Amino acid sequence: MEIDRFYLGCLAHASYLIWDGGEAAVVDPQRDVDIYVEAARSRGVEIRWIFETHLHADFVSGHVELAERTGATICLGEGSGAGFAHRSLADGEEILFGSGLLRVMATPGHTEESICIAAVDPAKEPQPFAVMTGDTLFVGDVGRPDLSDRHTPQELAGMLYDSVHQKLLLLPDDALAYPAHGAGSLCGKQMSADASSTIGRERRSNYALQAKSREQFVELLTSDLPARPAYFHDEVQRNRAGAASLSDQKPLEGLTPEALRRAMADPEAVVLDTRPVMQFACAHIPGSVHIGLSGQFASWAARLIGLAASVVLVTEDEKAIEESRTRLARVGMENVIGFLQGGLVRWIQAGYAVNYVPQVSVQEVAEWRAREDGSPTILDVREAGERSTGSLAGSINIPLGQLPTRTAELDRSRMLFVHCKGGYRSSAATSLLQRMGFENIANMTGGFDAWQTAFPEIT
């Protein structure tokens, strides 16, 4: 039995193709499913099974389209309430697969219907040699326990403790663990960037598994829990109903600058600029939001703009147009109404105004802070937990995901320097602030990483 991993860095999402004896199974597929169809074809196997370890909240799954294209059976844990044809799997159920079998482990906690899929090769040993852990167990972490409307985070955390200790940790220490997410995902707090682990390694080093009791585990998981992104609820409902095929999308319309100006009259319209940070900083359409393709573009777009927004794209080149659209579709943002033909150059040639974001070095920020006539406001848009490694004295911490609803905490009359860890999130933050009417703002280039390098003794 072979296991191939597919990883989307933009969403920190891992999916898997398991294959043996001419048949294959896909676990937790991403929205655009061509990669699995092509991989199965190249290996000479047929996709017969599609496993969803749970109803995902941070991305739209391609399970329905993949089933339509391959004839495979979609499988979920009991109690999913899924509205499409599927097979509900009970704890301990086994599916014959090639020369081995796939064993279902009900592991509620991240969600009520969460399951893990253990791969067994009876010819070698009766115990599983690998397990697809979904969002139950990550490398270095476990799933967040606040995605249910029927259970409190404390109740889910208790279920998760039981699932891990009574199911997963009973597997052999050398059993490989393949999670659905890696570092950067919104579904955990301290995930490693490693592609896989073993049950024994997680038993020894996973911070959540060092809790001495069920009560301590619950407290550890539910204290300082980051706010659940607003779009998560809608995403679960989309996956429960089954998303439409991406092949049904119509070609994007190229908009002239004049047509774009008319589109911007709609209060639901958002001009989304996906170019690199410095390109946006030098010149951009007034009121546009900047979320660069180089980072976790899709999840930030969903958090900052919302799934229902009417989006017009401004991109670096033609290739980035379809890349931007595909990434947005992966989180369910399907109302992309077009793109600016010719990019920003065409906008400027048409005679329309542009805006810019001043960029300041950490040395300039240090000089401002030393002035006697009043220091600037420094806005740190990192997550609260990131400040444990250090922060600038007197800085205000408003995580980027909370910024749209917390601008009242900022003094518009004072100079505002914005920073994050390296500069990606602070660029998005400055674009949001400009869109909301802030004028005295600048982006601190290099972020806190640059500050620590330049002034390791000063915070």
VEXDREN-2710 file (C-alpha; in Angstrom, 1 decimal):
% VEXDREN-2710
k/r/px/py/pz
1/MET/0.0/0.0/0.0
2/GLU/1.4/3.4/-1.1
3/ILE/0.6/6.9/0.3
4/ASP/1.1/10.0/-1.7
5/ARG/0.8/13.5/-0.1
6/PHE/-0.5/16.6/-1.8
7/TYR/0.1/19.9/0.0
8/LEU/-1.4/23.4/-0.5
9/GLY/0.9/25.9/1.3
10/CYS/-1.7/28.7/0.8
11/LEU/-4.1/26.8/3.1
12/ALA/-1.6/24.7/5.0
13/HIS/-3.7/21.7/3.8
14/ALA/-2.6/18.2/3.2
15/SER/-4.5/15.6/1.3
16/TYR/-3.6/12.0/0.4
17/LEU/-3.9/9.4/-2.4
18/ILE/-3.7/5.9/-1.0
19/TRP/-3.3/3.1/-3.6
20/ASP/-2.8/-0.6/-3.8
21/GLY/-3.8/-3.4/-6.2
22/GLY/-5.3/-1.2/-8.9
23/GLU/-7.6/0.8/-6.6
24/ALA/-7.1/4.1/-4.8
25/ALA/-8.7/6.3/-2.2
26/VAL/-8.4/10.0/-1.7
27/VAL/-8.5/11.5/1.8
28/ASP/-9.6/15.1/2.4
29/PRO/-9.4/16.4/-1.2
30/GLN/-8.9/20.0/-2.1
31/ARG/-11.5/21.9/-4.2
32/ASP/-9.7/21.5/-7.5
33/VAL/-9.5/17.8/-8.0
34/ASP/-7.5/17.4/-11.3
35/ILE/-4.4/16.5/-9.4
36/TYR/-5.9/13.3/-8.0
37/VAL/-7.4/12.2/-11.3
38/GLU/-4.1/12.7/-13.0
39/ALA/-2.1/11.1/-10.2
40/ALA/-4.4/8.0/-10.3
41/ARG/-4.1/7.8/-14.1
42/SER/-0.3/8.0/-14.0
43/ARG/-0.2/5.2/-11.4
44/GLY/-2.6/3.0/-13.3
45/VAL/-5.2/2.9/-10.5
46/GLU/-8.9/3.7/-10.1
47/ILE/-10.2/6.1/-7.5
48/ARG/-13.0/4.1/-5.7
49/TRP/-13.1/5.8/-2.3
50/ILE/-13.2/9.4/-1.1
51/PHE/-12.8/9.8/2.7
52/GLU/-13.6/13.0/4.5
53/THR/-12.1/12.9/8.0
54/HIS/-14.7/15.6/9.0
55/LEU/-16.7/18.5/7.5
56/HIS/-13.9/21.0/7.0
57/ALA/-14.3/24.6/8.2
58/ASP/-11.3/26.3/6.6
59/PHE/-11.7/25.2/3.0
60/VAL/-14.2/23.9/0.5
61/SER/-13.6/20.2/-0.3
62/GLY/-13.8/18.8/-3.8
63/HIS/-15.4/15.4/-2.7
64/VAL/-18.6/15.8/-4.7
65/GLU/-16.9/16.8/-8.0
66/LEU/-14.3/14.0/-7.5
67/ALA/-17.1/11.5/-7.0
68/GLU/-18.9/12.7/-10.1
69/ARG/-15.8/12.4/-12.2
70/THR/-14.6/9.0/-10.9
71/GLY/-17.7/7.2/-9.6
72/ALA/-16.0/6.8/-6.2
73/THR/-18.0/6.4/-3.0
74/ILE/-17.8/9.4/-0.6
75/CYS/-17.4/8.3/3.1
76/LEU/-17.8/10.3/6.2
77/GLY/-18.2/9.6/9.9
78/GLU/-21.6/9.0/11.4
79/GLY/-23.7/12.0/12.2
80/SER/-22.3/14.3/9.5
81/GLY/-25.8/15.3/8.2
82/ALA/-24.3/15.4/4.7
83/GLY/-26.9/16.2/1.9
84/PHE/-25.2/14.3/-0.9
85/ALA/-24.9/10.6/-1.6
86/HIS/-22.4/9.1/0.8
87/ARG/-21.6/6.2/3.1
88/SER/-21.6/6.7/6.8
89/LEU/-18.8/4.9/8.6
90/ALA/-19.0/3.5/12.1
91/ASP/-16.2/3.1/14.6
92/GLY/-14.2/-0.1/13.8
93/GLU/-15.7/-0.5/10.3
94/GLU/-13.2/-2.0/7.8
95/ILE/-13.0/-1.6/4.1
96/LEU/-11.1/-4.2/2.0
97/PHE/-8.6/-2.2/0.0
98/GLY/-6.1/-3.8/-2.4
99/SER/-4.1/-6.4/-0.5
100/GLY/-4.9/-4.8/2.8
101/LEU/-7.7/-2.9/4.5
102/LEU/-8.7/0.6/5.8
103/ARG/-10.0/0.7/9.3
104/VAL/-12.3/3.5/10.6
105/MET/-11.6/5.1/14.0
106/ALA/-14.3/7.4/15.3
107/THR/-12.4/10.3/16.9
108/PRO/-14.8/13.1/17.9
109/GLY/-13.4/16.2/19.4
110/HIS/-12.4/18.6/16.7
111/THR/-15.9/18.0/15.3
112/GLU/-18.5/15.5/16.3
113/GLU/-18.2/13.4/13.2
114/SER/-14.4/13.3/13.0
115/ILE/-12.8/10.0/12.0
116/CYS/-9.3/8.8/11.4
117/ILE/-8.4/6.2/8.7
118/ALA/-5.9/3.5/9.7
119/ALA/-4.1/1.6/6.9
120/VAL/-3.4/-2.1/7.6
121/ASP/-1.3/-4.6/5.6
122/PRO/-2.3/-8.0/7.2
123/ALA/0.5/-9.8/5.2
124/LYS/3.1/-7.9/7.2
125/GLU/1.4/-7.2/10.6
126/PRO/-2.1/-7.0/12.0
127/GLN/-1.6/-3.5/13.5
128/PRO/-1.9/-0.4/11.3
129/PHE/1.3/0.9/9.8
130/ALA/-0.2/4.4/9.1
131/VAL/-3.1/6.5/10.0
132/MET/-4.7/9.6/8.3
133/THR/-5.4/11.7/11.4
134/GLY/-7.4/14.5/9.8
135/ASP/-7.7/17.4/12.2
136/THR/-7.7/15.2/15.3
137/LEU/-3.9/14.9/15.6
138/PHE/-1.4/17.2/14.0
139/VAL/2.4/17.1/14.1
140/GLY/3.0/18.9/17.4
141/ASP/-0.6/19.8/18.1
142/VAL/-4.3/18.6/18.1
143/GLY/-7.4/20.1/16.5
144/ARG/-9.1/23.2/17.9
145/PRO/-12.3/22.3/19.9
146/ASP/-14.6/25.2/19.1
147/LEU/-16.2/24.3/15.8
148/SER/-19.6/23.0/17.1
149/ASP/-22.8/24.9/17.7
150/ARG/-24.1/22.0/19.8
151/HIS/-21.2/21.5/22.2
152/THR/-19.0/23.9/24.2
153/PRO/-15.3/24.0/23.5
154/GLN/-14.8/22.3/26.9
155/GLU/-17.1/19.4/25.9
156/LEU/-15.4/19.0/22.6
157/ALA/-11.9/19.1/24.2
158/GLY/-13.0/16.4/26.6
159/MET/-14.1/14.2/23.6
160/LEU/-10.8/14.9/21.9
161/TYR/-8.8/13.8/24.9
162/ASP/-10.7/10.5/24.9
163/SER/-10.3/10.1/21.2
164/VAL/-6.5/10.6/21.3
165/HIS/-5.9/8.6/24.4
166/GLN/-8.4/5.7/23.9
167/LYS/-7.9/5.4/20.1
168/LEU/-4.8/6.9/18.5
169/LEU/-2.3/6.4/21.3
170/LEU/-3.2/2.7/21.4
171/LEU/-1.6/2.3/17.9
172/PRO/2.0/1.1/17.6
173/ASP/4.6/3.8/18.3
174/ASP/6.1/3.3/14.8
175/ALA/2.7/3.9/13.1
176/LEU/3.0/6.8/10.7
177/ALA/0.7/9.8/11.3
178/TYR/-0.5/11.9/8.3
179/PRO/-2.5/15.0/9.4
180/ALA/-4.7/17.2/7.2
181/HIS/-2.9/20.4/8.1
182/GLY/0.6/21.8/8.8
183/ALA/2.1/24.9/10.2
184/GLY/0.0/28.1/9.5
185/SER/-3.4/26.4/9.6
186/LEU/-6.2/28.1/11.5
187/CYS/-7.3/24.7/12.9
188/GLY/-4.6/24.4/15.6
189/LYS/-2.2/26.6/17.6
190/GLN/1.3/25.0/17.5
191/MET/1.5/22.8/14.4
192/SER/4.9/21.8/13.0
193/ALA/5.8/22.2/9.4
194/ASP/6.9/18.5/9.2
195/ALA/4.9/16.5/6.6
196/SER/4.3/13.5/8.9
197/SER/5.2/12.0/12.3
198/THR/4.8/8.8/14.2
199/ILE/2.5/8.0/17.1
200/GLY/5.5/7.5/19.4
201/ARG/7.0/10.8/18.5
202/GLU/3.7/12.6/19.2
203/ARG/3.3/10.8/22.5
204/ARG/6.7/12.1/23.5
205/SER/6.8/15.6/22.1
206/ASN/3.3/16.9/21.2
207/TYR/2.6/19.7/23.6
208/ALA/-1.0/18.9/24.0
209/LEU/-0.3/15.3/24.9
210/GLN/1.9/16.3/27.8
211/ALA/-1.1/17.2/29.8
212/LYS/-1.2/15.0/33.0
213/SER/-5.0/14.7/33.1
214/ARG/-8.2/15.1/31.1
215/GLU/-8.9/18.3/33.0
216/GLN/-5.5/19.7/32.3
217/PHE/-5.9/18.8/28.6
218/VAL/-9.2/20.6/28.4
219/GLU/-7.8/23.7/30.1
220/LEU/-4.8/23.7/27.8
221/LEU/-6.9/23.6/24.7
222/THR/-9.5/26.1/25.6
223/SER/-7.5/28.8/27.3
224/ASP/-6.3/31.6/25.0
225/LEU/-8.1/30.0/22.1
226/PRO/-7.8/32.2/19.0
227/ALA/-11.1/33.6/17.8
228/ARG/-12.9/31.3/15.3
229/PRO/-13.0/33.0/11.9
230/ALA/-16.5/34.1/11.0
231/TYR/-16.5/32.3/7.7
232/PHE/-15.9/28.9/9.3
233/HIS/-19.6/28.2/9.9
234/ASP/-20.5/28.9/6.3
235/GLU/-17.7/26.7/5.1
236/VAL/-19.0/23.7/7.1
237/GLN/-22.4/24.2/5.6
238/ARG/-21.0/24.4/2.1
239/ASN/-19.1/21.1/2.7
240/ARG/-22.2/19.5/4.2
241/ALA/-24.2/20.3/1.2
242/GLY/-21.5/19.6/-1.4
243/ALA/-19.9/22.3/-3.5
244/ALA/-20.6/22.8/-7.2
245/SER/-18.0/21.7/-9.7
246/LEU/-15.3/24.2/-10.6
247/SER/-15.7/23.2/-14.2
248/ASP/-19.1/25.0/-14.1
249/GLN/-17.4/28.4/-13.6
250/LYS/-17.7/30.9/-16.5
251/PRO/-14.5/32.6/-17.9
252/LEU/-13.6/35.8/-16.1
253/GLU/-14.4/39.1/-17.7
254/GLY/-11.7/41.6/-18.3
255/LEU/-12.8/45.1/-17.2
256/THR/-11.7/48.4/-18.6
257/PRO/-10.8/51.1/-16.1
258/GLU/-14.1/52.7/-16.8
259/ALA/-16.0/49.5/-16.2
260/LEU/-14.1/48.9/-13.0
261/ARG/-15.0/52.4/-11.7
262/ARG/-18.7/51.5/-12.4
263/ALA/-18.3/48.2/-10.6
264/MET/-16.8/50.0/-7.5
265/ALA/-20.1/51.9/-7.1
266/ASP/-21.5/48.7/-5.7
267/PRO/-21.0/48.7/-1.9
268/GLU/-20.5/45.0/-2.0
269/ALA/-17.7/45.2/-4.5
270/VAL/-14.0/44.9/-3.4
271/VAL/-11.0/45.5/-5.5
272/LEU/-8.5/42.8/-4.4
273/ASP/-4.9/43.5/-5.3
274/THR/-2.8/40.3/-5.2
275/ARG/0.5/41.8/-6.4
276/PRO/3.7/41.7/-4.3
277/VAL/3.9/44.1/-1.3
278/MET/6.2/46.7/-2.8
279/GLN/4.2/46.9/-6.1
280/PHE/1.1/47.6/-4.1
281/ALA/2.9/50.0/-1.8
282/CYS/4.2/52.1/-4.7
283/ALA/0.9/52.5/-6.5
284/HIS/-2.6/51.0/-6.1
285/ILE/-6.3/51.8/-6.8
286/PRO/-7.6/53.9/-3.9
287/GLY/-9.8/51.8/-1.6
288/SER/-8.4/48.4/-2.8
289/VAL/-7.5/45.7/-0.4
290/HIS/-4.1/44.1/-0.6
291/ILE/-3.6/40.4/0.0
292/GLY/-0.5/39.1/-1.8
293/LEU/-0.5/35.7/-3.5
294/SER/2.8/34.9/-1.9
295/GLY/1.3/34.1/1.5
296/GLN/-1.9/32.5/2.9
297/PHE/-3.9/34.4/0.4
298/ALA/-7.2/32.5/0.4
299/SER/-7.7/32.2/4.1
300/TRP/-6.9/35.9/4.6
301/ALA/-9.3/36.9/1.8
302/ALA/-12.1/34.9/3.4
303/ARG/-11.4/36.4/6.8
304/LEU/-11.0/40.0/5.7
305/ILE/-13.4/40.3/2.8
306/GLY/-15.9/37.6/3.4
307/LEU/-17.3/34.8/1.2
308/ALA/-20.1/36.9/-0.3
309/ALA/-18.0/39.8/-1.6
310/SER/-18.1/40.8/-5.3
311/VAL/-14.4/40.7/-6.2
312/VAL/-12.5/42.4/-8.9
313/LEU/-8.9/41.3/-9.2
314/VAL/-5.8/43.4/-9.8
315/THR/-2.9/41.1/-10.5
316/GLU/0.8/41.1/-11.4
317/ASP/0.2/39.2/-14.7
318/GLU/-2.2/37.0/-16.6
319/LYS/-1.1/33.8/-14.9
320/ALA/-1.9/35.3/-11.5
321/ILE/-5.5/36.0/-12.6
322/GLU/-6.5/32.3/-12.8
323/GLU/-4.3/31.4/-9.8
324/SER/-6.1/34.1/-7.7
325/ARG/-9.5/32.8/-8.8
326/THR/-8.7/29.2/-8.1
327/ARG/-7.3/30.0/-4.6
328/LEU/-10.4/32.0/-3.8
329/ALA/-12.7/29.2/-5.0
330/ARG/-10.9/26.8/-2.6
331/VAL/-12.4/28.8/0.3
332/GLY/-15.8/29.3/-1.4
333/MET/-15.3/32.8/-2.7
334/GLU/-16.9/32.3/-6.1
335/ASN/-18.3/35.8/-6.8
336/VAL/-15.2/37.1/-8.8
337/ILE/-16.8/39.4/-11.3
338/GLY/-13.7/40.2/-13.3
339/PHE/-10.2/41.5/-13.5
340/LEU/-8.6/44.8/-14.5
341/GLN/-7.5/44.4/-18.1
342/GLY/-3.9/45.5/-18.5
343/GLY/-3.4/45.8/-14.8
344/LEU/-2.6/49.0/-12.9
345/VAL/-0.6/50.4/-15.9
346/ARG/-3.9/50.5/-17.9
347/TRP/-5.6/52.3/-14.9
348/ILE/-2.8/54.9/-14.8
349/GLN/-2.9/55.4/-18.6
350/ALA/-6.6/56.1/-18.3
351/GLY/-5.8/59.0/-16.1
352/TYR/-7.2/57.7/-12.8
353/ALA/-5.7/58.5/-9.4
354/VAL/-3.6/56.0/-7.5
355/ASN/-2.7/55.8/-3.8
356/TYR/0.5/54.6/-2.1
357/VAL/1.6/53.3/1.3
358/PRO/4.7/54.9/2.8
359/GLN/7.3/52.3/3.8
360/VAL/9.6/53.0/6.8
361/SER/12.6/51.1/8.0
362/VAL/13.0/49.9/11.6
363/GLN/15.7/52.5/12.0
364/GLU/13.3/55.3/11.0
365/VAL/10.7/53.9/13.5
366/ALA/13.4/54.0/16.2
367/GLU/14.1/57.6/15.4
368/TRP/10.5/58.5/15.6
369/ARG/10.2/56.8/19.0
370/ALA/13.1/58.8/20.3
371/ARG/11.6/62.2/19.5
372/GLU/10.6/64.4/22.4
373/ASP/7.5/65.8/20.6
374/GLY/5.5/62.6/20.9
375/SER/6.1/59.2/19.6
376/PRO/3.9/57.5/17.0
377/THR/1.4/54.8/17.6
378/ILE/2.8/51.4/16.7
379/LEU/0.2/48.8/15.7
380/ASP/1.3/45.1/15.9
381/VAL/-1.1/43.0/13.8
382/ARG/0.5/39.6/14.9
383/GLU/-1.6/37.1/16.9
384/ALA/-1.4/37.7/20.6
385/GLY/0.6/34.5/21.1
386/GLU/3.3/35.7/18.8
387/ARG/4.1/38.5/21.2
388/SER/5.6/36.0/23.7
389/THR/8.8/36.2/21.6
390/GLY/8.9/39.9/22.1
391/SER/7.1/43.1/21.2
392/LEU/7.8/46.8/20.9
393/ALA/7.1/48.7/24.1
394/GLY/3.9/50.6/24.1
395/SER/2.7/49.0/20.9
396/ILE/-1.0/48.2/20.4
397/ASN/-1.9/44.6/19.5
398/ILE/-4.8/44.1/17.2
399/PRO/-4.5/40.8/15.2
400/LEU/-5.1/41.3/11.5
401/GLY/-8.2/39.2/11.6
402/GLN/-9.8/41.5/14.2
403/LEU/-8.7/44.8/12.7
404/PRO/-11.9/45.6/10.6
405/THR/-14.0/45.6/13.8
406/ARG/-11.5/47.3/16.2
407/THR/-10.3/50.5/14.4
408/ALA/-12.1/52.6/17.0
409/GLU/-9.2/51.8/19.4
410/LEU/-6.8/53.7/17.1
411/ASP/-6.2/57.5/17.2
412/ARG/-6.6/58.7/13.6
413/SER/-4.8/62.0/14.3
414/ARG/-1.4/60.3/15.3
415/MET/1.1/58.8/13.0
416/LEU/0.5/55.0/12.8
417/PHE/3.3/52.5/12.1
418/VAL/2.0/49.0/11.3
419/HIS/4.1/45.8/11.6
420/CYS/3.7/42.1/11.7
421/LYS/6.4/39.4/11.7
422/GLY/7.8/39.9/8.3
423/GLY/5.6/42.4/6.4
424/TYR/2.9/40.3/4.6
425/ARG/0.1/40.9/7.1
426/SER/1.0/44.5/7.8
427/SER/0.6/45.3/4.1
428/ALA/-2.9/43.9/4.2
429/ALA/-3.5/45.9/7.4
430/THR/-2.4/49.2/5.9
431/SER/-4.7/48.6/2.9
432/LEU/-7.6/48.0/5.2
433/LEU/-6.9/51.1/7.2
434/GLN/-6.6/53.3/4.1
435/ARG/-9.9/51.9/2.9
436/MET/-11.4/53.0/6.2
437/GLY/-10.1/56.5/5.9
438/PHE/-6.9/56.4/7.9
439/GLU/-4.3/58.8/6.3
440/ASN/-1.3/59.0/8.7
441/ILE/-0.1/55.4/8.3
442/ALA/3.1/53.6/7.2
443/ASN/4.2/50.0/6.9
444/MET/7.3/49.0/8.9
445/THR/9.4/47.0/6.4
446/GLY/10.7/43.7/7.5
447/GLY/8.4/43.6/10.5
448/PHE/9.4/42.5/14.0
449/ASP/12.0/40.1/12.5
450/ALA/13.8/43.1/11.1
451/TRP/13.5/45.0/14.4
452/GLN/15.0/42.1/16.4
453/THR/17.9/41.9/14.0
454/ALA/18.6/45.6/14.1
455/PHE/17.9/46.2/17.8
456/PRO/18.1/42.8/19.6
457/GLU/18.4/44.6/23.0
458/ILE/15.5/47.0/22.5
459/THR/11.8/46.1/22.6
END
